[in-house]
């Protein structure tokens, strides 16, 4: 039997072939550890770290959290969880004839609710440890967020000074439904609500909203700074319709304590009506390598578009529109486009496929802001192309509407997923790592495939 490698990355399987995994990718503290069919997902990878006593800590690489378990005298199986910390609990990992046993120490005399069997308390469960990689390597990981992260949809991060701002949909069934929300954080981990804008009131906040889209909803905000102003773009629309007006708010500061803090209505930016073959929704702004301001927007119908924006007014520069992502099958599910830059490339992230099927985020890239955007296999995103970067799977219900934050040399991908049996939308953030010029997130497809080539 091979000796365990300190710092090695392993897949740990039971005798039925199921892999030890952090459930839900470790989005929350005390997330369960479960057994799953192996699928090359990062939540199934563990790094082993040995302490001075010869015991082993098992760190789950999806969220950089530690395996933690304890025994109950009334249960045949020890419940297993993930816990944060620079150093985690350590356990004897004992070799046996067929593999290894993780010896769980400690007895607690009380009952526990139902949980998935992982480690048998009495005689122990036999595992095999399959070495993927012997040392440290550059892998992405999920951030374990705290604070006000629920009911947070279509999120975009913006850094200003020492603060990170999250501009988002406020999605719940109460008074904040379909407002624009602003959250704030110092460290990308602990978030708190900062401001709410554009309540879904009757009448709507501005007369032009009811004029163009009676009984409208307010969705999909984004935040940027140019032309001496902070600008929020958002969509005034109705679900499943392209009767949409894109609006704009401006402010000279993001500091609510500043006496000049005031969001001013700049009116419509662009309009689509029933019968048009595109939709003025999901706006996001990018500053090009040439210093121009462009916007990516659009959903369904004829797909995702890009066009130039006037730096002084924040409205359209001219009538030239370029299509960059499309899906042929009705209802043409391509939405939530976002553009970011790296090493001379423009990268386009988009949400594709239907929510009741395989909703996910894909990426392509181009040297030209106008496209075409090709995926890793060279397929145009206008022709069904796109390399998966955030995938629909267990623990990630309908992940999509991804945006990207560059903070120095580090890139983060920000996306939503529906948790609690899809009852609410959660904010999620993963670091991005790079392989051959292509980004990879902790929630991507087959992250561990690189070790198995």
C-alpha positions in Angstrom: 0.0 0.0 0.0 1.4 3.4 -0.9 2.2 5.8 1.9 0.0 8.9 2.2 1.7 12.1 0.9 1.7 15.2 3.1 0.1 18.0 1.0 -1.1 15.6 -1.6 -4.5 16.0 -3.3 -6.7 12.9 -3.2 -10.0 11.4 -4.2 -11.3 9.4 -1.2 -13.7 6.6 -2.1 -15.7 4.1 -0.1 -15.9 0.4 -1.1 -19.0 1.1 -3.3 -16.9 3.6 -5.3 -18.6 6.8 -4.0 -16.4 9.8 -3.4 -16.2 11.8 -0.2 -17.5 15.3 -1.0 -18.4 18.6 0.5 -22.1 19.0 -0.1 -23.3 22.2 -1.9 -19.7 23.1 -2.6 -19.2 24.4 1.0 -21.1 27.6 0.5 -21.9 27.8 4.2 -20.1 26.9 7.4 -21.0 23.4 8.8 -22.0 22.2 5.4 -22.4 18.4 5.3 -19.9 15.9 4.0 -21.6 13.3 1.8 -20.8 10.4 -0.5 -21.4 11.1 -4.2 -20.7 9.4 -7.6 -17.3 10.7 -8.8 -17.7 13.5 -11.4 -14.4 15.4 -11.3 -15.9 18.2 -9.4 -13.7 20.1 -7.0 -15.8 19.5 -4.0 -14.7 15.8 -4.3 -10.9 16.7 -3.9 -9.2 16.7 -0.5 -5.7 17.9 0.4 -4.1 15.9 3.3 -2.0 17.8 5.9 -0.2 15.9 8.6 0.5 17.4 12.0 3.4 16.7 14.4 1.5 13.9 16.1 1.1 12.1 12.8 -2.6 12.7 12.5 -4.2 14.0 9.3 -6.3 17.0 8.5 -8.5 16.7 5.4 -9.1 20.0 3.6 -11.9 20.1 1.0 -10.5 22.1 -1.9 -13.8 23.5 -3.2 -14.2 25.9 -0.2 -10.8 25.4 1.6 -12.7 24.0 4.7 -11.8 21.1 6.9 -13.4 17.7 7.4 -14.9 17.5 10.9 -16.7 14.6 12.5 -17.6 13.2 15.9 -19.4 10.1 17.2 -22.8 9.7 19.0 -23.5 6.6 21.0 -27.0 6.5 19.6 -25.9 6.5 16.0 -24.3 3.9 13.8 -22.7 6.6 11.7 -20.7 9.7 12.7 -22.1 12.9 11.2 -19.5 14.7 9.1 -19.2 18.5 8.3 -17.0 21.1 6.9 -15.5 23.8 9.2 -13.3 26.9 8.4 -10.0 27.7 9.9 -6.3 28.0 9.1 -5.8 24.6 10.8 -8.5 22.0 11.0 -9.2 18.9 13.1 -6.8 16.0 12.6 -7.6 12.3 12.8 -5.6 9.1 12.7 -5.8 7.6 9.2 -5.1 3.9 9.8 -4.0 1.5 7.1 -5.8 -1.8 6.8 -5.8 -4.7 4.4 -8.3 -3.1 2.0 -7.4 0.6 2.4 -7.6 3.1 5.2 -9.9 3.9 8.1 -10.4 7.4 9.4 -10.6 7.0 13.2 -13.2 9.4 14.6 -12.5 10.3 18.2 -14.9 11.7 20.9 -18.3 10.6 22.2 -21.4 12.8 22.6 -24.4 11.3 24.3 -27.5 12.8 22.6 -29.6 12.1 19.6 -29.1 13.6 16.1 -31.4 14.2 13.2 -31.2 12.1 10.0 -28.1 12.5 7.9 -26.4 10.7 5.1 -24.2 7.8 6.3 -20.5 8.6 5.7 -18.3 7.0 8.4 -19.5 4.0 10.5 -18.7 4.8 14.1 -18.0 1.4 15.6 -16.0 -0.7 13.1 -15.1 2.2 10.8 -15.6 2.6 7.1 -12.8 1.5 4.7 -11.7 4.1 2.2 -9.2 4.2 -0.7 -7.1 7.3 -1.1 -6.4 7.9 -4.8 -3.5 10.4 -5.3 -4.2 13.1 -8.0 -1.3 15.4 -7.3 1.6 15.4 -4.9 1.9 19.0 -4.1 0.3 22.5 -4.1 -1.2 23.7 -7.4 -3.2 26.6 -8.6 -6.9 25.7 -8.2 -9.9 27.9 -7.8 -12.1 27.9 -4.6 -15.4 29.2 -3.4 -15.5 32.0 -0.9 -17.6 31.1 2.2 -19.8 34.2 2.5 -21.5 35.6 5.6 -24.0 38.3 6.3 -26.7 39.6 3.9 -26.2 37.2 1.0 -29.7 35.8 0.5 -32.3 37.1 -2.0 -29.4 38.5 -4.0 -29.8 38.0 -7.8 -27.9 39.1 -10.9 -25.0 40.5 -8.9 -22.1 42.5 -10.1 -19.1 43.6 -7.9 -17.5 47.0 -8.1 -14.4 48.1 -6.0 -14.2 51.7 -4.9 -11.5 52.6 -2.4 -11.4 50.1 0.4 -14.9 48.9 -0.2 -16.4 46.2 -2.4 -19.9 47.1 -3.6 -22.5 44.5 -4.8 -25.2 45.8 -7.0 -28.1 43.3 -7.4 -31.7 42.3 -7.7 -33.5 42.1 -4.4 -35.5 38.9 -4.9 -37.9 38.0 -2.2 -41.7 37.8 -1.7 -41.9 40.8 0.7 -41.5 44.6 0.6 -38.0 44.4 -1.1 -39.3 42.4 -4.1 -37.6 43.5 -7.3 -35.8 46.5 -5.9 -32.3 47.4 -6.8 -30.1 46.6 -3.9 -26.6 47.7 -3.0 -24.5 45.6 -0.5 -21.0 46.4 0.8 -18.0 44.5 2.1 -14.5 45.1 3.2 -13.2 41.6 2.5 -15.6 40.0 0.0 -16.7 37.6 2.8 -18.9 39.6 5.2 -21.6 41.5 3.4 -24.2 43.9 4.7 -27.1 45.7 3.1 -26.1 49.3 2.2 -28.9 50.9 0.2 -32.2 50.1 -1.7 -33.3 51.9 -4.8 -36.3 51.9 -7.1 -39.1 50.3 -5.1 -41.8 48.4 -7.0 -44.4 51.0 -6.0 -47.6 52.2 -7.6 -47.1 54.3 -9.5 -43.6 53.3 -10.4 -40.8 55.7 -9.4 -40.6 57.6 -12.7 -43.4 58.5 -15.1 -41.6 57.1 -18.2 -41.7 53.6 -16.6 -45.5 53.4 -16.7 -45.6 55.2 -20.1 -43.4 52.6 -21.8 -44.0 49.4 -19.7 -47.3 49.6 -17.6 -47.0 47.5 -14.3 -43.4 46.9 -15.0 -40.8 45.0 -13.0 -37.3 46.4 -12.3 -34.5 43.9 -12.8 -30.8 43.3 -13.6 -28.8 46.3 -12.3 -25.1 47.0 -13.0 -22.7 49.6 -11.6 -19.8 51.4 -13.2 -17.9 54.7 -13.1 -17.1 56.9 -16.1 -17.6 60.5 -17.3 -17.2 61.7 -13.7 -20.2 59.8 -12.4 -21.2 56.4 -10.9 -23.9 54.9 -13.1 -26.4 52.2 -12.4 -28.1 50.6 -15.5 -31.2 48.5 -15.0 -34.1 47.0 -17.0 -37.7 48.0 -16.7 -39.6 45.1 -18.2 -42.0 42.2 -17.9 -41.1 38.6 -17.6 -41.2 36.6 -20.9 -41.7 39.8 -22.8 -39.3 42.1 -24.6 -41.3 45.2 -23.9 -38.3 46.7 -22.1 -36.8 50.1 -21.3 -33.2 50.2 -20.0 -32.8 53.0 -17.5 -29.9 54.8 -15.9 -29.2 56.4 -12.5 -26.2 58.6 -11.8 -24.4 59.7 -8.6 -21.2 61.6 -7.9 -20.4 59.5 -4.8 -21.0 56.0 -3.3 -20.6 57.3 0.2 -24.1 57.7 1.8 -22.6 60.0 4.5 -21.6 62.5 1.7 -24.1 65.3 1.5 -23.9 65.0 -2.3 -25.0 61.4 -2.3 -28.1 61.3 -4.5 -29.2 58.9 -7.3 -30.5 61.0 -10.2 -32.8 59.6 -12.9 -31.1 59.9 -16.3 -34.1 58.5 -18.2 -34.2 55.7 -20.8 -31.0 54.5 -22.5 -32.6 52.2 -25.1 -36.1 50.7 -25.7 -37.5 47.5 -27.2 -41.1 46.9 -28.0 -43.2 43.8 -28.8 -42.2 42.8 -32.4 -38.5 43.7 -32.0 -36.2 40.8 -32.3 -34.0 41.7 -29.3 -34.4 42.7 -25.7 -32.9 45.7 -23.8 -32.1 43.8 -20.6 -29.1 42.6 -18.6 -26.8 45.7 -19.2 -23.1 45.6 -18.2 -20.4 48.1 -19.1 -16.8 47.5 -20.1 -13.9 49.9 -20.7 -12.1 48.7 -23.8 -8.3 48.7 -24.3 -8.7 51.8 -26.5 -10.5 53.7 -23.6 -14.0 53.4 -25.2 -17.1 52.5 -23.2 -19.1 49.6 -24.5 -22.1 47.7 -23.2 -23.1 44.1 -23.4 -26.9 43.4 -23.0 -29.8 41.4 -24.4 -31.5 38.0 -23.8 -33.5 35.4 -25.7 -35.0 36.5 -29.0 -31.9 37.2 -31.3 -29.5 36.9 -28.4 -26.8 39.0 -26.6 -25.5 42.2 -28.2 -22.7 44.7 -27.7 -22.7 48.4 -28.7 -20.7 51.5 -27.9 -21.8 54.0 -25.1 -21.3 57.8 -25.1 -18.9 58.5 -22.2 -20.5 61.9 -21.4 -24.2 60.9 -21.4 -24.0 57.2 -20.6 -26.4 56.6 -23.5 -25.9 54.9 -26.9 -23.1 56.3 -29.0 -24.5 55.4 -32.4 -26.9 52.9 -34.0 -24.3 50.1 -34.6 -25.2 46.9 -32.8 -23.2 43.6 -32.9 -24.5 40.1 -32.0 -22.2 38.0 -29.9 -24.1 35.0 -28.4 -27.2 33.1 -29.5 -29.0 29.8 -29.0 -31.1 28.4 -31.9 -33.6 26.3 -29.9 -36.6 28.2 -28.7 -36.8 30.2 -26.4 -33.3 31.0 -27.5 -31.9 30.8 -24.0 -28.8 33.1 -23.9 -28.8 35.9 -21.4 -26.8 37.6 -18.7 -23.8 38.6 -20.8 -20.7 40.0 -19.1 -17.4 41.2 -20.7 -14.0 41.5 -19.0 -10.4 41.8 -20.2 -7.1 39.9 -19.8 -3.9 39.8 -21.7 -5.3 41.5 -24.8 -8.4 39.4 -24.9 -12.1 40.2 -24.3 -13.8 37.4 -22.5 -17.6 37.0 -22.8 -19.5 35.1 -20.0 -23.1 34.3 -20.7 -25.9 32.2 -19.1 -27.3 29.6 -21.5 -29.8 26.8 -21.7 -33.2 26.5 -20.0 -33.6 26.7 -16.2 -35.5 23.5 -16.2 -32.7 21.7 -18.0 -29.0 22.6 -17.9 -28.8 26.3 -17.0 -25.1 27.2 -16.7 -22.5 29.9 -17.5 -20.2 29.6 -20.5 -17.3 31.7 -21.7 -15.7 32.6 -25.0 -13.1 35.2 -26.1 -12.2 37.6 -28.9 -9.4 40.1 -29.7 -12.2 42.4 -31.0 -14.9 43.8 -28.7 -17.4 43.2 -31.5 -16.5 39.5 -31.7 -16.7 36.8 -32.8 -16.3 35.1 -29.4 -15.0 31.6 -29.7 -14.8 28.9 -27.0 -11.9 26.8 -26.1 -12.7 24.4 -29.0 -12.9 27.3 -31.5 -16.7 27.3 -31.7 -18.5 30.6 -32.1 -20.9 31.6 -29.3 -23.3 32.6 -32.0 -23.3 29.0 -33.1 -24.0 27.2 -29.8 -20.3 27.7 -28.6 -19.2 28.4 -25.0 -16.9 26.6 -22.6 -18.7 25.8 -19.3 -17.4 27.8 -16.4 -20.2 27.4 -13.8 -22.3 24.3 -14.1 -25.8 23.2 -13.0 -25.3 20.2 -10.7 -26.0 19.0 -7.2 -25.7 21.9 -4.8 -25.9 24.4 -7.6 -29.5 24.9 -8.7 -29.8 27.0 -11.8 -26.5 28.9 -11.5 -26.1 31.8 -13.9 -26.0 35.5 -14.6 -22.3 35.5 -13.9 -20.1 38.6 -13.6 -16.4 39.0 -13.0 -14.4 41.2 -10.7 -10.7 41.9 -11.3 -8.9 42.9 -8.1 -5.2 43.4 -8.9 -4.0 40.1 -10.4 -6.9 38.1 -8.9 -10.1 37.5 -10.8 -13.4 36.4 -9.2 -16.5 35.1 -10.8 -19.8 36.2 -9.1 -23.0 34.2 -9.8 -26.3 33.3 -8.3 -27.8 30.0 -7.5 -31.2 29.0 -6.0 -30.9 27.3 -2.6 -33.5 26.1 0.0 -35.3 24.0 -2.6 -35.0 26.9 -5.0 -36.9 29.2 -2.7 -34.4 32.0 -2.7 -31.4 33.3 -4.7 -28.0 33.2 -3.1 -24.9 35.2 -3.8 -21.8 33.1 -4.7 -18.2 34.0 -5.4 -15.4 31.8 -6.7 -11.8 32.7 -7.5 -10.7 32.2 -11.0 -7.5 30.4 -12.0 -6.1 30.2 -15.5 -5.0 27.3 -17.7 -3.7 28.0 -21.2 -5.4 31.4 -21.2 -8.8 30.1 -20.1 -10.5 30.8 -16.8 -11.7 28.1 -14.5 -14.0 28.4 -11.4 -14.5 26.1 -8.5 -18.0 25.4 -9.8 -16.9 24.6 -13.3 -17.2 21.4 -15.2 -14.6 18.7 -14.5 -12.1 20.9 -12.6 -10.1 17.8 -11.7 -9.8 16.5 -15.3 -6.4 18.2 -15.6 -4.9 15.6 -13.2 -6.3 12.7 -15.1 -4.9 13.5 -18.5 
